[in-house]
Amino acid sequence: QSTDMSPASSTASLPVSPLPEEPLFFKDGIKDECSVLKLQLKERDELIAQLREELEKAQCFQKALASQADKSTQTELVG
């Protein structure tokens, strides 16, 4: 009778089969999340570069306007 499969020994192997699927799903989920985060990071970096460029242009424009305003408010010395 020791060679017969008892119900206890046959059910003991049941939980083993779902386990490989969970880590695979978990790994795929992490890969997908990682890809999304990398894309968001790239988009953020591009936005930062664009905003820095716009800031530099605005600062140059502001300096040019300030320089023009300074010249227009100066009075000429009449001698």
C-alpha positions as CSV (number, residue, x, y, z in Angstrom):
1,Q,0.0,0.0,0.0
2,S,3.0,2.3,0.3
3,T,3.2,2.5,-3.5
4,D,-0.3,3.9,-3.8
5,M,-0.6,7.7,-4.1
6,S,-2.5,9.0,-1.1
7,P,-4.7,12.1,-1.6
8,A,-2.4,14.1,0.7
9,S,0.7,13.4,-1.4
10,S,-1.1,14.2,-4.7
11,T,-2.4,17.6,-3.5
12,A,1.0,18.6,-2.1
13,S,2.3,19.0,-5.7
14,L,-0.7,21.2,-6.8
15,P,0.6,24.6,-5.5
16,V,3.8,24.2,-7.4
17,S,2.4,24.7,-10.9
18,P,0.9,28.3,-10.4
19,L,4.2,29.6,-8.9
20,P,6.2,29.9,-12.1
21,E,3.4,32.0,-13.8
22,E,3.4,34.6,-11.0
23,P,7.1,35.6,-11.2
24,L,6.9,35.7,-15.0
25,F,3.9,38.0,-14.8
26,F,5.6,40.1,-12.1
27,K,8.8,40.4,-14.3
28,D,6.7,41.5,-17.3
29,G,4.9,44.0,-15.2
30,I,8.2,45.4,-14.0
31,K,9.6,45.6,-17.5
32,D,6.5,47.4,-18.7
33,E,6.7,49.8,-15.8
34,C,10.4,50.4,-16.4
35,S,9.8,51.1,-20.1
36,V,7.0,53.6,-19.1
37,L,9.3,55.3,-16.6
38,K,12.2,55.5,-19.0
39,L,9.9,57.2,-21.6
40,Q,8.6,59.6,-19.0
41,L,12.1,60.4,-18.0
42,K,13.1,61.1,-21.6
43,E,10.1,63.3,-22.2
44,R,10.9,65.2,-19.0
45,D,14.5,65.7,-20.0
46,E,13.4,67.0,-23.4
47,L,11.0,69.4,-21.8
48,I,13.7,70.7,-19.4
49,A,16.0,71.3,-22.4
50,Q,13.3,73.1,-24.3
51,L,12.4,75.3,-21.3
52,R,16.1,76.2,-20.7
53,E,16.4,77.2,-24.3
54,E,13.3,79.4,-24.0
55,L,14.6,80.9,-20.8
56,E,17.9,81.8,-22.4
57,K,16.1,83.5,-25.3
58,A,13.8,85.4,-22.9
59,Q,16.8,86.5,-20.8
60,C,18.6,87.8,-24.0
61,F,15.5,89.6,-25.1
62,Q,15.0,91.1,-21.7
63,K,18.7,92.3,-21.6
64,A,18.2,93.8,-25.1
65,L,15.1,95.7,-24.0
66,A,16.8,96.9,-20.8
67,S,19.7,98.1,-22.8
68,Q,17.4,100.0,-25.2
69,A,15.4,101.5,-22.3
70,D,18.6,102.7,-20.7
71,K,19.7,104.4,-23.9
72,S,16.3,106.1,-24.4
73,T,16.3,107.6,-20.9
74,Q,19.7,109.1,-21.1
75,T,19.9,112.7,-21.9
76,E,22.4,114.2,-24.2
77,L,24.7,116.8,-22.9
78,V,24.4,119.9,-24.9
79,G,27.6,121.9,-24.9
